[in-house]
Amino acid sequence: MELKLGKFLIGKTLKTDELKNEKFNVFWGLPILSSDAISSVAYAGEAILLILISTMGAASYKYMFYATLCIVILMFILVFSYRQTIDSYPDGGGSYIVAKDNLGTIPGLVAGAALSIDYVLTVAVSTCAGTAAITSAVPSLIQHKVLITIALIIIMTIGNLRGIRESSRIFGIPTYVFIFAVIGMIIYGIIKVHVLGYTPTAQYVIPKGTGNMTIGLFLTAFASGCTALTGIEAVSNGIPNFKEPSQKNAKIVLELLALTIFVVFGGLSYLATLYHAVPRADVTVLAQIAVQVFGKNFFFYLIQITTAIILIMAANTAYSGLPLLLALMAKDGFIPRQFTKRGKRLGFSNGIILIAVFACILVIAFKGDTNLLLPLYAVGVFISFTLSQSGMFLKWVRSKQGAWRHKAFINGLGVMVSLGTALIIGVTRFKHGAWIVCIVVPALVLLMTKIKRHYTLVANQLKLNVDQRPKEINFAEQKRYVILPIDTLNKAFLKALNYARTISDEIIVFHVSVDDAATAKLIKRWEQYNVGIPIIIKKSPYRNIVTPLVKFIESEEYAAGPRDTVTVIMPQFVVQKWWGNILHNQTALFIKTMLLKRRNIAMITVPYIIEEQ
């Protein structure tokens, strides 16, 4: 039943050589790898207004447009910079690979850790924002927003576990619907005011201004709006996911992404200044604009539905980018090797599941509130932007090949704007939650260095030199002893005993007594069974099973010499239903786990399968 459900949800297992069919072209690559950046415009303008409106009142809309203009300029600088990254690093990896190759291991790990945090935040923020769009249209659902958000994350996770090609088909079309729906609203919204003569009136009271514009206030608003630029990195990370020519296709997607953000983000910001939307907890700015442009008709609900979908789809960028990043870091030995393994549908399933787990934790911890999560957002991505651009700048300066001055200038400009933006975001958002990222990034880097040290230690100890030959075995001098632990005399024990007799004649049946009555019963049955093998009884007053067995093996009472082999054979019955394991005490598993830590003992498990009726 479990296998059938898994096949229904995830699909049939694909062969490894089918990987080439699991890559996408430009048409499907744009919505998958760009959905985060495209969707960020749905709440980036609102984030700017939220900072400005309480201080500036109606004047906020003018400065909102200026902040948007600065963000668009920053976006184009980053896009030109990342074009060069795509040319230089065709295997993907983005900031992590660039920083590690050109700046060193630690900067590379900082970039990888910062990006990993931001990818997880992308899933949490985008699904929370999608839930906000749903509750704006159906306010009665607001009390269930955490459950709705977690359900959306689970749906996204299942979709991505089905593989790159299927996820692009499932999640790509809604992204295009959103783009065209919003562009249509922008065009009609502008025509309605400037051609049809409509005079917009704010749906909600605009707060009165209580102060003047300052550099600090403008920079805070700018930092909040920079969430519109998250996701640009994903295209350079995901080059291997494109069909050939992968670099050319990735650059085309990056250029189309920049054009889309320019039109949608700029257009929505302009509509916000025309229709005077006011940030509120219960109704999004985008919903306020849509209801004034269209009224509460089909087109209003189309905007709300497509907005909710694209905000949720934004998580798809993280599902595409982070597993690939984790696979590269795991290949280098900085995170567990399990993240290099492809799943049934040829995606990096462990990375996909990891994102879902941590995103759900964030949603629960921050109560599904987008505004509480946003201060943590974008800090990590601009740290990675800065390190990536710095690495590329040093690459050109050191190589001095071709038009290196032109390329170094572009990346050098990218360094300055990325670093400046990272500092602005870090300072303005520090007390609101960015301090968490400043603690988690170094902690992750420390953890990754410890993992690398462990893998290096293991590799050094496992390394086999050609002069290390198999030892000569003399069975006349070296005996093979078998110890067979017994708790009760049953068929599982008999199967283990039958196996033990195939490998040695030196068999000892060993019982640890923790219950006198049970032990007496066992001895009586053993004597009746009469197989001609001695049984050793050791009493354990503290009910410890493993220690008496180990002490017996190491004691003079046991006849094994230093060159003899000692094998412990454990009978273990296996139930076919997963819940059956909960009903049994798993003594064999516990003993095996403890004995594996002893150098002079070999372990063999003999399974006995329990058939279900």
C-alpha positions in Angstrom: 0.0 0.0 0.0 2.8 2.4 0.9 4.7 1.6 -2.3 1.5 2.3 -4.4 0.9 5.6 -2.6 4.5 6.7 -3.2 4.3 5.8 -6.9 1.0 7.7 -7.2 2.4 10.8 -5.6 6.0 10.8 -7.0 5.7 8.7 -10.1 7.6 5.7 -11.4 11.4 5.4 -10.9 13.5 6.8 -13.7 16.7 5.3 -15.1 19.9 7.2 -14.6 20.4 7.6 -18.4 17.0 9.4 -18.6 18.5 12.4 -16.8 19.1 14.2 -20.1 15.3 14.2 -20.6 14.8 15.8 -17.2 16.3 19.2 -18.2 14.4 22.2 -19.4 14.6 24.7 -22.2 14.3 28.5 -22.0 10.5 28.4 -22.1 10.2 26.2 -19.0 13.4 27.5 -17.4 12.1 31.0 -17.0 9.1 30.2 -14.8 11.0 27.6 -12.7 14.3 29.4 -12.0 12.8 32.9 -12.1 9.6 32.5 -10.1 11.2 33.7 -6.9 12.4 37.0 -8.4 9.2 37.5 -10.4 7.0 36.8 -7.5 8.9 39.0 -5.1 7.5 42.1 -6.9 4.1 41.1 -5.5 5.2 42.2 -2.0 8.4 44.2 -2.5 6.5 47.4 -3.3 4.3 46.8 -0.2 7.4 46.3 1.9 8.7 49.7 0.8 5.4 51.5 1.5 5.2 49.8 4.9 8.4 51.6 6.0 7.5 55.0 4.5 3.8 55.5 5.0 3.7 55.9 8.8 6.3 58.7 8.6 5.7 60.3 5.2 2.0 59.8 4.7 0.8 60.7 1.2 4.4 61.7 0.2 5.4 58.1 0.5 4.3 57.2 -3.0 6.8 59.6 -4.6 9.7 58.2 -2.6 8.4 54.7 -3.2 8.9 55.2 -6.9 12.5 56.5 -6.3 13.3 53.5 -4.3 11.9 51.3 -7.0 14.1 53.0 -9.6 17.2 52.4 -7.5 16.3 48.8 -7.1 15.8 48.3 -10.9 19.2 49.9 -11.5 20.8 47.6 -9.0 19.1 44.6 -10.7 20.6 45.4 -14.1 24.1 45.7 -12.6 23.7 42.3 -11.0 22.3 40.8 -14.2 25.3 42.0 -16.2 27.6 40.6 -13.5 25.9 37.2 -13.4 26.1 36.9 -17.2 29.9 36.7 -16.8 29.5 34.2 -14.0 27.5 31.9 -16.3 30.2 32.2 -19.0 33.0 31.3 -16.5 31.3 28.5 -14.5 29.2 26.3 -16.8 28.7 23.6 -14.1 26.7 25.9 -11.9 27.2 26.5 -8.2 26.9 30.3 -8.4 28.4 32.2 -5.4 29.6 29.1 -3.6 31.9 27.9 -6.5 33.0 31.4 -7.5 33.9 32.4 -3.9 35.6 29.1 -3.1 37.7 29.1 -6.3 38.8 32.7 -6.1 38.6 33.8 -2.5 39.2 30.6 -0.5 37.3 27.9 1.3 35.8 30.0 4.1 34.4 32.7 1.9 32.9 29.9 -0.3 31.3 28.3 2.8 30.0 31.7 3.9 28.4 32.2 0.5 27.0 28.6 0.5 25.6 29.0 4.1 24.1 32.4 3.3 22.4 31.2 0.1 21.1 28.0 1.9 19.4 30.2 4.5 17.9 32.4 1.9 16.6 29.5 -0.1 14.8 28.1 2.9 13.5 31.6 3.7 12.3 31.9 0.1 10.0 28.8 0.6 8.7 30.1 3.9 8.2 33.7 2.8 6.7 32.9 -0.6 4.2 30.4 0.8 3.2 32.7 3.6 2.7 35.5 1.1 0.7 33.2 -1.1 -1.5 32.4 1.9 -1.9 36.1 2.6 -3.2 36.6 -1.0 -5.7 33.7 -0.4 -6.9 35.2 2.9 -7.2 38.7 1.3 -9.8 37.2 -1.1 -11.4 34.9 1.6 -10.8 36.7 5.0 -12.5 33.9 7.0 -9.5 31.7 6.3 -7.0 34.0 8.1 -7.2 32.1 11.4 -6.0 29.0 9.5 -3.0 30.6 7.7 -0.3 28.5 9.4 -2.0 25.2 8.4 -2.7 26.5 4.9 0.9 27.5 4.5 2.2 24.1 5.6 -0.2 22.4 3.2 1.2 24.5 0.4 4.7 23.5 1.3 3.8 19.8 1.3 2.2 20.2 -2.2 5.3 22.0 -3.5 7.5 19.3 -2.1 5.6 16.5 -3.7 5.6 18.3 -7.0 9.3 18.8 -7.0 10.0 15.2 -5.9 8.3 14.2 -9.2 11.4 15.5 -11.0 12.5 18.6 -12.9 10.5 18.1 -16.1 7.2 17.3 -14.4 7.6 20.1 -11.8 8.3 22.6 -14.7 5.1 21.6 -16.4 3.1 21.7 -13.2 4.4 25.0 -11.8 5.5 26.8 -15.0 2.2 27.6 -16.6 0.8 29.5 -13.5 3.9 31.8 -13.6 3.1 32.8 -17.2 -0.5 33.4 -16.3 0.5 35.7 -13.5 3.0 37.7 -15.7 0.4 38.3 -18.4 -2.4 39.0 -15.9 -0.4 41.6 -14.0 0.9 43.2 -17.2 -2.7 43.4 -18.4 -3.7 45.1 -15.1 -0.8 47.5 -15.4 -1.7 48.6 -18.9 -5.4 48.8 -18.1 -4.8 50.6 -14.8 -2.7 53.3 -16.5 -5.2 53.7 -19.4 -8.1 54.0 -16.9 -6.5 57.0 -15.2 -4.7 58.8 -18.0 -7.1 58.0 -20.9 -10.5 57.2 -19.5 -10.2 59.9 -16.9 -10.8 57.8 -13.7 -9.9 59.5 -10.5 -8.6 57.0 -7.9 -9.5 57.3 -4.3 -7.7 55.4 -1.5 -9.7 52.6 -0.1 -8.3 53.1 3.3 -7.2 56.2 5.2 -3.7 57.3 4.4 -1.8 58.0 7.7 -0.8 61.6 8.2 2.9 62.3 7.8 4.7 62.7 11.1 8.2 63.5 9.9 10.4 64.4 7.0 12.3 62.1 4.6 15.8 61.2 5.8 18.6 59.2 4.3 18.2 56.6 6.9 14.4 56.2 6.2 15.0 56.0 2.5 17.7 53.4 2.9 15.5 51.3 5.2 12.7 51.4 2.5 15.2 50.6 -0.2 16.5 47.6 1.8 12.9 46.3 2.3 12.3 46.5 -1.4 15.5 44.6 -2.3 13.5 41.4 -1.7 12.5 41.9 -5.3 16.1 40.8 -6.3 16.1 37.5 -4.5 16.3 34.6 -6.9 18.6 36.2 -9.5 21.3 34.0 -8.2 19.3 30.8 -9.0 19.8 31.0 -12.8 23.6 30.8 -12.4 23.2 28.1 -9.8 21.0 26.0 -12.1 23.0 25.9 -15.3 23.2 22.1 -15.3 19.4 21.9 -15.3 19.2 23.5 -18.8 19.3 21.6 -22.1 22.3 22.2 -24.3 23.6 24.8 -25.0 23.1 25.3 -21.3 25.1 28.5 -20.8 23.4 30.2 -23.7 19.9 29.2 -22.5 20.8 30.3 -18.9 21.8 33.8 -20.2 18.6 34.1 -22.2 16.6 33.3 -19.1 18.5 35.8 -17.0 17.9 38.5 -19.6 14.2 37.7 -19.8 14.0 37.7 -16.0 15.5 41.2 -15.9 13.0 42.5 -18.4 10.1 40.9 -16.6 11.1 42.4 -13.2 11.5 45.8 -14.8 8.1 45.8 -16.4 6.1 44.1 -13.5 7.9 45.7 -10.5 8.1 49.1 -12.1 4.5 49.0 -13.3 3.1 47.9 -10.0 5.0 50.5 -8.1 3.6 53.1 -10.5 0.1 51.8 -10.0 0.5 52.0 -6.2 1.4 55.7 -6.6 -1.7 56.3 -8.8 -4.2 54.3 -6.7 -2.8 55.1 -3.3 -2.8 51.6 -1.8 -2.2 51.5 1.9 -0.3 48.5 3.5 -2.6 46.5 5.8 -2.4 43.2 7.6 -5.7 41.9 6.2 -5.6 43.1 2.5 -2.5 43.2 0.3 -1.5 46.3 -1.7 -1.8 44.3 -4.9 -5.4 43.3 -3.9 -6.3 47.0 -3.3 -4.9 48.0 -6.7 -6.8 45.2 -8.4 -10.1 46.0 -6.8 -9.8 49.7 -8.0 -8.7 48.8 -11.5 -11.2 46.0 -12.1 -13.8 46.1 -9.3 -14.6 42.8 -7.6 -15.3 40.8 -10.7 -13.6 37.9 -12.5 -10.4 39.9 -13.3 -10.0 40.8 -9.6 -10.2 37.2 -8.6 -7.9 36.2 -11.5 -5.3 38.6 -10.1 -5.7 37.3 -6.6 -5.6 33.6 -7.6 -2.6 34.0 -10.0 -0.8 36.1 -7.3 -1.4 33.4 -4.7 -0.1 30.8 -7.1 3.0 32.7 -8.2 3.9 33.5 -4.6 3.7 29.8 -3.9 5.5 29.0 -7.1 8.4 31.2 -6.0 9.3 28.4 -3.6 10.1 26.4 -6.8 13.2 28.5 -7.4 14.5 27.3 -4.0 13.5 23.7 -4.7 15.5 23.9 -7.9 18.5 25.8 -6.6 19.2 24.6 -3.1 19.3 20.8 -3.8 21.9 21.4 -6.5 23.9 23.7 -4.3 23.8 21.1 -1.5 24.9 18.4 -3.9 28.0 20.5 -4.9 28.9 21.2 -1.3 28.4 17.5 -0.4 30.6 16.5 -3.2 33.3 18.7 -1.7 32.7 17.0 1.7 31.3 20.0 3.6 27.8 18.5 4.2 26.7 14.9 4.4 27.3 12.8 1.3 23.6 11.8 1.2 22.8 15.1 -0.5 24.7 14.0 -3.6 22.3 11.1 -4.2 19.6 11.4 -6.8 16.1 10.1 -5.9 13.6 8.0 -7.8 12.8 10.8 -10.2 16.5 11.9 -10.6 16.1 15.0 -8.4 18.2 15.5 -5.3 15.4 14.3 -3.1 17.2 14.7 0.3 17.8 18.4 -0.4 14.1 18.9 -1.4 12.9 17.3 1.8 15.4 19.3 3.9 14.0 22.6 2.5 10.4 21.5 3.3 11.2 20.6 6.9 13.1 23.8 7.8 10.5 26.0 5.9 7.7 24.4 8.0 9.6 25.1 11.2 10.0 28.7 10.2 6.3 29.1 9.3 5.3 27.6 12.7 7.9 29.7 14.6 6.9 33.0 13.0 3.1 32.1 12.9 2.9 32.4 9.1 3.4 36.1 9.1 5.3 37.4 6.1 6.2 40.7 7.7 7.9 38.9 10.6 9.9 36.7 8.2 11.0 39.5 5.8 13.6 41.1 8.1 15.5 37.8 7.9 15.1 37.7 4.1 17.6 39.1 1.5 20.5 39.5 4.0 21.9 36.2 3.0 21.4 36.6 -0.7 23.3 40.0 -0.8 26.1 38.5 1.2 26.4 35.8 -1.5 26.1 38.5 -4.2 29.0 40.4 -2.7 31.2 37.3 -2.4 30.4 36.1 -5.9 31.1 39.5 -7.5 34.3 39.8 -5.5 35.5 36.4 -6.7 34.8 37.2 -10.3 36.6 40.6 -9.9 39.7 38.9 -8.6 39.5 36.2 -11.3 39.7 38.9 -14.1 42.4 40.8 -12.3 44.6 37.7 -11.8 44.1 36.2 -15.3 44.3 39.4 -17.3 42.9 37.5 -20.3 41.0 39.1 -23.2 38.8 42.1 -22.3 39.5 41.6 -18.6 39.4 45.3 -17.8 35.8 45.6 -19.1 34.8 42.5 -17.2 36.6 43.5 -14.0 34.8 46.9 -14.1 31.4 45.2 -14.3 32.1 42.8 -11.5 33.8 45.6 -9.5 30.7 47.7 -9.8 28.7 44.7 -8.7 30.9 44.3 -5.6 30.3 47.9 -4.5 26.5 47.9 -5.0 26.1 44.4 -3.5 28.3 45.2 -0.5 26.6 48.6 0.0 23.1 46.9 -0.2 24.2 44.1 2.2 25.4 46.7 4.8 22.2 48.7 4.4 20.0 45.6 4.8 22.1 44.3 7.7 22.1 47.6 9.6 18.4 48.6 9.0 17.0 45.1 9.7 19.5 44.0 12.4 17.2 44.5 15.4 14.2 43.3 13.5 15.6 39.8 12.9 18.6 40.1 10.6 20.8 39.3 13.7 19.6 35.7 13.5 21.2 35.3 10.1 24.4 36.9 11.4 24.5 34.1 14.0 23.3 31.2 11.9 25.8 31.8 9.0 29.0 31.5 11.1 27.4 28.5 13.0 26.8 26.7 9.6 30.3 27.5 8.4 31.7 26.0 11.6 29.5 22.9 11.3 30.6 22.4 7.6 34.3 22.7 8.5 33.8 20.0 11.2 32.0 17.8 8.7 34.9 18.2 6.2 37.4 17.4 9.0 35.5 14.2 9.8 35.4 13.1 6.1 39.2 13.8 5.8 39.9 11.8 9.0 37.8 8.9 7.7 39.5 9.0 4.3 43.0 9.0 5.8 42.2 6.0 8.0 40.5 4.1 5.2 43.3 4.7 2.6 44.8 1.4 1.5 48.4 1.4 0.2 49.4 -1.2 -2.3 51.9 -2.8 0.1 49.2 -3.6 2.6 48.3 -7.2 1.6 45.6 -9.5 3.0 47.0 -11.5 6.0 47.7 -15.2 5.8 45.1 -17.4 7.5 46.2 -20.6 9.2 43.0 -22.4 10.4 45.1 -24.9 12.4 46.4 -22.1 14.6 43.6 -19.5 14.3 40.2 -20.5 15.5 36.8 -19.1 14.6 34.6 -18.6 17.6 30.9 -17.9 17.4 28.8 -16.5 20.2 25.0 -16.8 19.8 23.1 -14.6 22.3 19.7 -16.1 23.3 16.8 -14.6 25.1 14.1 -17.1 24.4 14.2 -20.4 22.5 12.3 -19.9 19.3 12.4 -20.3 15.5 14.4 -17.1 15.0 17.1 -18.5 17.3 17.1 -21.8 15.5 17.7 -20.2 12.2 20.6 -18.2 13.6 22.0 -21.4 15.2 21.8 -23.3 11.8 23.8 -20.5 10.2 26.3 -20.5 13.0 27.0 -24.2 12.5 27.9 -23.5 8.8 30.8 -21.3 9.7 32.3 -22.8 12.9 32.2 -25.7 15.3 33.2 -23.4 18.2 29.8 -22.2 19.2 28.8 -20.8 22.5 25.2 -19.9 23.4 25.2 -16.9 25.7 22.3 -15.6 27.9 22.3 -12.5 30.1 19.9 -13.1 33.0 17.8 -10.1 34.1 14.9 -12.1 35.3 15.5 -15.3 37.4 12.2 -16.9 36.5 12.6 -16.4 32.8 16.2 -17.7 33.0 15.1 -20.8 34.9 12.4 -21.4 32.2 15.0 -21.0 29.4 17.5 -23.4 31.1 14.8 -26.1 31.4 13.8 -25.8 27.7 17.4 -25.8 26.6 18.1 -29.0 28.5 15.0 -30.6 26.9 16.1 -29.4 23.5 19.5 -31.0 24.0 21.5 -29.9 20.9 24.9 -30.6 22.5 26.0 -27.0 22.7 26.8 -25.4 26.1 24.9 -22.4 27.3 26.6 -19.7 29.4 24.5 -17.8 31.9 25.7 -14.4 33.2 23.5 -12.5 35.7 23.1 -8.8 35.2 21.8 -7.1 38.4 21.6 -3.7 36.7 19.7 -5.2 33.6 22.6 -4.3 31.2 22.6 -6.7 28.3 25.8 -5.7 26.4 28.4 -5.2 29.2 28.2 -8.8 30.4 28.7 -10.1 26.9 31.7 -7.9 26.2 33.3 -8.7 29.6 32.9 -12.4 28.8 34.6 -12.1 25.5 37.5 -10.2 27.0 37.8 -12.4 30.2 40.2 -15.3 30.7 37.2 -17.5 31.0 36.7 -17.3 27.3 39.1 -19.3 25.3 39.6 -17.0 22.3 43.2 -15.9 21.7 44.5 -12.6 20.3 44.6 -13.9 16.7 41.3 -15.8 16.8 38.2 -14.3 15.2 35.1 -13.8 17.3 31.7 -13.5 15.6 28.5 -12.6 17.3 25.4 -13.8 15.5 22.2 -12.1 16.3 18.8 -13.5 15.4 16.4 -10.7 14.5 12.8 -11.1 13.4 11.5 -8.7 10.7 7.9 -7.5 10.5 6.5 -6.5 7.1 4.4 -3.5 8.4 6.3 -0.4 9.5 4.2 0.0 12.6 5.1 -3.5 13.7 8.6 -2.3 14.8 7.0 0.0 17.4 5.5 -3.1 19.1 8.9 -4.8 19.8 11.8 -3.8 22.0 14.5 -4.1 19.3 17.0 -5.7 21.6 19.0 -7.2 18.7 19.4 -3.8 17.1 20.5 -2.3 20.4 23.1 -5.0 21.0 24.4 -4.8 17.5 24.7 -1.0 17.7 26.8 -1.3 20.9 29.0 -4.2 19.7 29.9 -2.5 16.4 32.0 -0.1 18.5 34.3 -3.0 19.6 37.3 -3.5 17.3 37.7 -7.3 17.9 34.2 -8.4 17.3 32.4 -9.2 14.0 28.6 -8.9 13.8 26.2 -11.0 11.7 22.5 -10.5 11.7 20.3 -13.4 10.7 16.8 -12.2 9.8 13.6 -14.2 10.5 10.7 -12.7 8.5 7.3 -12.7 10.2 4.6 -13.3 7.6 1.4 -11.2 7.9 -1.9 -13.1 7.9 
